[in-house]
Amino acid sequence: MNTSENTGEDVPFDLSKAAAAATEELLPSKSKERYEKQFQIFEDWRRLKNVTSLTEDVFLAYFAEKSSSYKASSLWSTYSMLKAVLLLKENLDISKFCKVTAYLKRKSTGDQPKKSKCLSRDQIDKFLLEAPDKEFLLMKVALIFEVSGACRCDELSRMLVDDIEDQNNVLIVHIPDSKTKKPRRFVVVDERNLATYRRYLELRPPSTPHKRLFLNYKKGKCTVQPVGLHSFGKFPSQIATYLGLPTPLEYTGHCMRRSSATLLVDAGGDITNLKRHGGWQSSSVAEGYIEESIENKLDIANKIQAGPKKRPFTNIETCPSTRCTMAQRCVQQVLEGLAEVEVADFSFPLGVPHLSPVEHDCTGYAGSEYHTFPQFSADP
């Protein structure tokens, strides 16, 4: 049997065509055009520089030139897209180019990625309570859903009426198609939030030809036109403008998702709760959505100032049979303030420095250990 490697000529045409179609699907469908565009920019640069090879030095020179106009995060994004396209088109894995990755890491040193500002709980409540429905009802419902479920803007734009289960005292919201390809669910509670959602739903025109949940809203009326993706991204800055917050343009489309994550962690949620809440697979990505809030810093500072707790020394009972060799250590801990004592037939003046055992013994717990020890009284 011939064990030599097959060439492209050995593969039937229909199989080659099927393989090529499958290869095209390896790139993300939503951002495929961006991947192709980055590859084309790289190819144009190669032609401009009269470069025909694809060596490590070529990529190092390319990213060094781009670093003059790209931020570190943009360099990494470009690297990731080129890596995916080159692997498909040129069968080249540039992740093996250690100098390139080392250079990108060095450029990332000290880089602070720009993130959207967050809304606090008080700011959210103020907007929901004070903003007039005639102008802001749509934004109120979007805010309720985004904060309750850490929703992305595209998830809201594709949300359908059938994805909502109204069970009188709670709304169960389904997100069947998320960014991570895993369905999610969340709930909306509080009577005021439910009433706000129902007021908006009642304004839905009966002649709406689709089932998209969010419809354009103007002057107290809904139209049949669905709300677009970019409109959701502008809501946070409009809310910040209404609240009179400084630099409202820094409240971007990620504002509500970051606000939801921060509120959950500030309320005591752990990393597992956070990842489930937002549908994140990576812990580092989930943690990147958390705002460094003053409330969280105050909680940490209070824990540091409180110091370690004293070990409990309790449940002392009379035992007439045995003596404990731990007696002197137990008394020393009491005198040094390392243990707290709840006395049951355990009498001695703590102010007297010289103590000696009396006839019968006492037993009790020191920390998590059970000890038998003699009772003490002052020396005459």
N, C-alpha and C positions, 0 to 999 in steps of 0.2 A: 504494500500500500504506500502510495506517495505521501510522505509527511512534510513535504516542502510547503512553505507559506503560500497561500493563495494570493494571486494578483487580482487587480480589478477586472481583468479580462475574463477570469474564471467565473465571475458572478453574473448570473443572467440579468438582462436589462430590467425586467420587472422588479427583481429584488433590489437592484441598485436604486431604482426610482422610489421604492418603498422606504429604503434606508435613508435616502436624501430627504424625503418628506418627514420621517421621524426625527431626523437631525434638526430640521427647522423648528420643531416643537420644543426643543430643549431650552430655548430662550424664553424668558417670561413673556407671556402673551400681552400683558398690559404695557410693558415697557420695552417691547422688542424694537420699536423704532429708535429709541434712545440708544440701545446697544449698537444697532447698525450705524447710527450717526457717529458715535464715538470711534467705531472702527474705521469709518470713512475719513474722519479727521486725521486719524493716525496714518492711513494710507496716503492721504494728500501730503502730509508732512514728510513721509518717506520719499515721495516723488520730488518734492521741493529740495530735499537734501541729497538726492541721487543715491539713496540707500536701497540696496536690493536684499540684504541679509536681515535675519531676525535674531540677532545675538543679544546677549545680556547688556553689552555696552550700548547698543542701539536704544534699548528701552530705558536705560539709565540716563542717557542723554535726552531722551524725549521727556521724561518726567522732570528732569532738572530744568529744562526750558519752560515747561508748564508751571513749575513752582513759582515763577515770577509773577504769574497772574492768577493762579489757583490757590485756594485755601487748602489746608491739609485734608479736610473732609472731602473736598472735591477731587483731590488727587487720588484718594482711596477709592472713591466712587468710579473714577475713570479707570483705575487699575482693575477693579472688579469686573467692569463691563468688557474691557479689552481681553481679560483673561478668559471669560466665557466665550466670546466670539472667536478668538484665536484658536481655542481648543477645538471648536467645531470646523472652522474653515481651513486652518493650517495644521491641525493636529499638534499644536504647540502648547505646552503647559508652562506659562511664565511664572507660576508660583514656585518653580524650582530655581528661579533666579534670585539667589539670596541677597546679592548686592542691592537689587531693586527694592525688595521688602525692607531691608535695613535702612535704605535711604528714606523710604516713606515713613518709617517709624521715627527716624530722627527728625523729619520735618513736622511730625505730629507732637513733638515734645513741647509742652507748655501751651499747646493750642487749646483754646476754650471754645467749644462749639456754641454757636448762637442758638438759643432756645426760646420758645414762646413764653411769655409771662403767664402766670396762673391767676385765677380768681379765687378769692378766699370764700369760706362758707358764708360770712356776713355779707359779702358783696353779691353772692349768688342769691341769697335770701332777699336782699334789698331790691334787686332787679325784679324778682318774681312777684314781690308784694307791691312795689310802687310803680313799675312801668305800666302805662296804659295799654289795655288790650287792643284798642283800635289801631295802634301802630306796631305793637311788639308781640302780639299773641303767637305768631309763627316762631319768633325767636325764643319765646318762653318754652314752647313745647320742644323745640330742638335742644335747648339748654337742659331741660329736664331729662331727655333721653340720653344726651351726651354724657352728662355727669353720672346718671344712674348706671349706665352700661359702658362707660369709657369708649364710646362709639367713634369710629373714624368717619370722616366726612363722606367718603364714598359709600359706607354702609348706610348712612342716613339717606343718601340720595337714591339708593336702590331699595329702601325699605318699603314693603307693601302693606296694605290694610290687613291682608290675611295673616301677616306676621305678628299681629297683636291679639292677645287673648285678654279680654276685659272680664275679670272675675269679681266685679263689684268693689271689693276692697283692695284689689291689687291688679296691676297690669303685668302680664307675662309676655315679654318681647323676645322673638326668635330672630337670630341673625344666621340664615342658612348658608350664606356664602361670604366668609370673611377672607382677609388677606392671607391667613395661614391655611386656608382651605378646610378649616374645621368649624362646624357650626357652633354658635354660642347662644346662651340665653341669659337674660337678666330680668329683674322685676322693677317696677315703679310703684312706690308706696306713697303714703301721705295723701290725705283727702284733698288738700289744695292742689297738689300736682295732678291727681286724677281728674279733678274738676276742670283744671286748665286744659288738659288733653281732650276731654269730652266737649268742652265749648268749641274747640277748634274743629273737632270731627263733625259736629253738627252743621258747620258752615260748608261742608263739602258739597259741591253741586251734584245733583242726581245724574246729570248728563255726562259726568266725567268718563272718558272712553278708556281709562286705564286704572290700575289698582295701586299706583304709587301713593304712598301715604302723605308725603309733604307736597302741598300745592302752594303756588304763589299766593300771597296775601297782601291786600292793599285796602286801606280805609275800611277795615272791618268786614271785608268780603274775600272769599277764596275764588280763584279762577281755576280752569281745568289744566293749566300749564304746570308741570311738575317743577319743583325747585332744583336748580342745577348744582353740580358739585362745587363750583367756585363760589356760589352764593353762601353755602354753609361755611366756607372758609373765611368769609367776610363778617359773619355774625359776631365773633368775639370782639373784634375791634369796634363794631357798632355798639355792643353792650358796654364796653369800656368807655366809649364816648358818652353814652347816656349817664354812666356813673361818675363822669368827671375825672377819670383816672388819668395820670400823666402818661405820655407816649402811647396812645391807644393803638397805634399801628404795630406795636410789639406784641399785641395779643392776636396771634395768627390762628390758622386752622387747627393747630395742635393744642391750642389753649385748653379746650374743654377736656380732652383726653388726659392731658397732664394734670389738670385740676382734679379730675376724678381720681387719678392714681395717688395724688398727694393727700387728698382728703381721706382716702382709705388707710394709708399708712399712718397719718397723724392720729387716726382713730384707733390705732393698735393693730392693724392688719399686718400679717407677715408676708414674706416673699411668695409663698405658695398661694395665699389669697390674692395677692397682686397679679400674679401670672394668670390665674384662672379668671380673674375679673376682666383683664384687658385682652386675654387671648394671646399673651406673649409666650414664646417658647424659650427664649433666652433670659436668664436672670439679669445679665448685665444690661440688656436692652430695656427690660422692665424697670430697673433701678434708674436708668437714664431719664425716665419720665417723671421722677419724683422731684418736686421743688424743695429746696432747702428752706423750710418754713421756720419762722421765729418760734412758733408753738412747740415744734419738735426740739429745737435748740434749748428752750426753757425746760422741757421735760428732762433732757439729758443733764443739764446743769443742776437741776434739783436732785437728781439721783446721785451725782458726784458729791454734792455738798452734804447729802444725808449720811454718807459713809457706810461702813459695814455694820450689819445688825449684830447685836450681842447674841451669843448662843444661849438658848433657853436651858434652864436647869430646874426641872419641875417634877411633880408627882412623887414627892418624898413620903414614904410610909414607914411606920415602925416595924422592925424585924428583930426579934429577940434572940436569934440563933447564931448569926455569923458576923464576922468582922471584915471590913473592906480595906485592902492595902492601898486603895486610891484615896483614902480619907484626906491625907495632907494636901494632895494635889487639888481635890475638890474645894477644900477650904481656901487654898491659895488663890484659886480662880475667883472665888467669891470676893476675897479681899482685894484682888487686883481689878475687880470690875469686869472680868471676862465672862462671867456667868451671872444670870439672874435667878434668884431663889424664890420659890413659893413654898413656904414652910408648913409642914404638918408634923407636929411633935419634933421640932428641930430648933432648939432654943440655945442661943449663945449671943452675947453682946458683940457685934461686929467691931466695936471700937476697941476691944481688948486684944492686944497683940499676941498673948501667950494662951493657947487653947490646948486642952487635953481631953482624951476620950472618957466617957462615963461608962457605966456598966453595960447598957444595952445598945444595940446597933440600929441603924436606919438604912433603908434601901431607897433608891430613886434613879431617875434618868438624868444623865449629863449629856446633852446633845442628843444623839441617836443611840447611846450605849446605856445599858442597864447596869448599875453598880450597887454593891452593898458597902456601906461605910458606917463607922461609929458615930454616934451623936457626940457633940462637944459641949462643954461648958467652960467657963473661965476658971483658970487656976486660982486657988485661994491666995 
